[in-house]
């Protein structure tokens, strides 16, 4: 039965968590592939300046979209908790409210993205020769922001109910479509960077539609019924209570990274292209971090909802250990192969040099990033989203921007900027480790439940 297959409260912990996390991992591989395809194809066919416009886009896009992704994460935690507690009526109300809220917020994101892109790019110090391509890319991308938001909403719902397989299938389809469209529009017709963004938008639209159809075909309380889509204020309050901390965390951290990017922009176009190419590769290194952190939020939420507290703790330890070990192994590989990997995007010596120097400072510390994200996911799944928000905003935003602002003045080298990441990851790891060892987060969850009832 579908429900039993998606239920993470039963069966061997390692097996259930891996079976849930691995499709997320492979799904993120394909998502990263179609993000990277834009940079690879643009860099090869349109040159260094076009590559700089596309490859440096990640932080700005995430600054806009990260908030809404955080709201989707918050809804996923609530849905997972209801699923584990077998409270299907409440779960259905939250699902339909979540979809309605996503539709409303996606319109806001589309308008804001198209309107404010030039201002933000100029504020970031984007070089004049790169600015027209950057504006074109972002405006095409944000014209399809509804697809990006709704895809994350739908996937959050599916993951919360333990279904990580179908999103994988849909990402495979959309990734293949994106690569084909990039090759035709950019490689064949040379339509420019706007065509690369258009290809991404169309591909995201396909995956969003496929997820929507999947939700329509569920049976019983899991089924999405369009006529029931609407705002239910009690459900919206819960989504916001869990989602706002994650959304604020995502957006503000992305804003801090935009500040970092603006400092990279101050070097030259080669630095933008090299570091931007590295960021696309870095996305692959983050895949074990992402799959286990997403899996842990659902696993912990379902098991605490079912009052299986010891199982939730054991799953948390297993997930952190797997994520840290895999991320660190990938980091070592990146350190060794950095020049060859960067040259896949653009083989100009200056581009490869900047990208390699950036990679070799950061890559050996991927284990710290993995621990921080997995610990945050466990705490978020336990009903305490404010703790990871405050911790990450303090270190990944305030401390990171302060460090950049002061250190670059004293040592105006690319490596000075690169060190901002491992230093701030280390600080957050210390705080999360202390919290997980000292705080009784299981009984904190019980108290949260009692307050709500």
Secondary structure, DSSP 8 states (H G I E B T S, - for coil): -HHHHH-TTSS-HHHHHHHHHHHHHHHHHHHHHHHHHHHHHHHHHH-HHHHHHHHT-HHHHHHHHHHHHHHHHHHHHHHHHHHHTT-HHHHHHHHHHHHHHHHHHHHHHHHHHHHHHHHHHHHTT--HHHHHHHHHHHHHHHHTHHHHHHHHHHHHHHHHTT--HHHHHHHHHHHHHHHHHHIIIIIIT---HHHHHHHHHHHHHHHHHHHHHHHHT--GGG---GGG-S--HHHHHHHHHHHHHHHHHHHHHHHHHHHHHHHHHTT-HHHHHHHHHHHHHHHHHTHHHHHHHHHHHHHHHHHHHTT-HHHHHHHHHHHHHHHHHHHHHHHHHHHHHHHHHHHTT---HHHHHHHHHHHHHHGGGHHHHHHHHHHHHHHHHTT-HHHHHHHHIIIIIIIHHHHHHHHHHH--SHHHHHHHHHHHHHHHHHHHHHHHHHS-HHHHHHHHHHHH-
